[in-house]
Amino acid sequence: MKDCLFCRIMCGEMPSKKVYEDDDVYAFEDLHPQGPTHVLVIPKKHIRGLKEAAPEDAEVIGRCHLVAAEIARQRGIEDGYRTVFNVGPRAGQSVFHLHVHLIGGRTLHWPPG
């Protein structure tokens, strides 16, 4: 999708610090990290957000979480990290391409925000 920031990042039209890529998923460092590790994991298929996802998107959404878990293992933060979907503007979603935030490397408090 031409007007989507994350689609443009995946295509190389916008710079990013790539962390991982396969046929279905792309992961990159967040520009405004909320912890020592803050990676965004996105499906290559443009899905506007979780509330717009269809049943056929379940596999790629699950794959995004598995990729996040693998990145956490590689970074040695398995003792505590968070995966987060922000759904809609009131939850902080500012780019409307489904993405999982992987945040860790520091103590995370509850409740967030």
C-alpha positions in Angstrom: 0.0 0.0 0.0 1.7 3.2 -1.2 0.5 5.5 1.5 1.4 3.2 4.4 4.7 4.0 6.3 5.3 0.4 7.2 4.7 -0.9 3.7 7.2 1.7 2.4 9.7 0.6 5.1 9.4 -3.1 4.0 9.9 -2.1 0.3 13.1 -0.2 1.2 11.6 3.2 0.3 12.1 4.4 3.9 15.1 3.5 6.0 14.9 1.0 8.9 17.2 -1.0 11.1 16.0 -4.5 10.0 16.1 -7.2 12.7 14.4 -10.1 10.8 12.8 -10.9 7.5 11.2 -13.9 5.9 8.5 -14.5 3.3 5.7 -13.3 5.6 7.1 -11.1 8.3 9.4 -8.1 8.6 10.9 -6.8 11.9 12.7 -3.6 12.6 13.9 -1.4 15.5 11.3 1.2 16.7 12.4 4.8 16.2 11.2 5.8 19.6 12.1 2.8 21.8 10.3 2.3 25.1 13.0 -0.1 26.4 16.5 -1.4 25.5 14.7 -3.7 23.1 11.8 -2.3 21.2 11.2 -4.1 17.9 8.2 -3.8 15.6 7.1 -7.1 14.0 4.8 -6.7 11.0 3.2 -9.0 8.5 4.2 -8.3 4.9 0.5 -8.5 4.0 -1.0 -5.1 4.6 -3.6 -5.5 7.4 -4.8 -2.2 8.7 -5.1 -3.4 12.3 -6.2 -6.2 14.6 -9.8 -5.2 14.4 -9.7 -5.4 10.6 -8.0 -8.8 10.6 -9.8 -11.7 9.0 -9.8 -15.4 10.1 -7.4 -16.1 7.2 -4.9 -13.7 8.8 -4.6 -15.8 12.0 -1.5 -17.7 10.9 0.5 -14.6 10.0 -0.6 -12.9 13.2 0.6 -15.9 15.2 3.8 -15.9 13.1 4.5 -12.3 14.2 4.3 -13.4 17.9 6.6 -16.4 17.2 9.1 -14.1 15.5 9.0 -11.7 18.5 9.7 -14.7 20.9 12.7 -15.7 18.8 14.1 -12.2 18.8 13.6 -12.1 22.6 15.6 -15.3 22.9 18.3 -14.0 20.6 18.6 -10.8 22.8 18.6 -12.7 26.1 15.5 -11.1 27.5 13.4 -14.2 28.0 13.1 -13.4 31.7 10.6 -10.6 30.9 9.3 -9.0 27.8 6.0 -7.8 26.5 4.3 -8.1 23.1 1.6 -5.5 22.5 -1.0 -4.6 19.8 -2.2 -1.1 20.0 -5.7 -1.1 18.4 -7.0 2.3 17.3 -5.9 5.8 18.0 -7.1 5.9 21.7 -4.8 2.9 22.4 -1.9 4.7 20.7 -1.9 3.2 17.3 -0.5 5.8 15.0 0.5 3.7 12.0 -2.4 1.7 10.6 -0.6 -1.5 9.5 -0.9 -4.3 12.0 2.2 -4.6 14.2 3.4 -6.3 17.3 5.6 -4.3 19.7 8.3 -6.4 21.3 9.5 -4.5 24.4 12.0 -5.7 27.0 15.4 -5.4 28.5 14.1 -3.5 31.5 11.6 -4.1 34.3 8.1 -3.6 32.9 5.4 -2.4 35.3 1.7 -3.1 35.4 -0.6 -1.6 34.5 1.0 0.0 31.5 0.3 3.5 30.3 
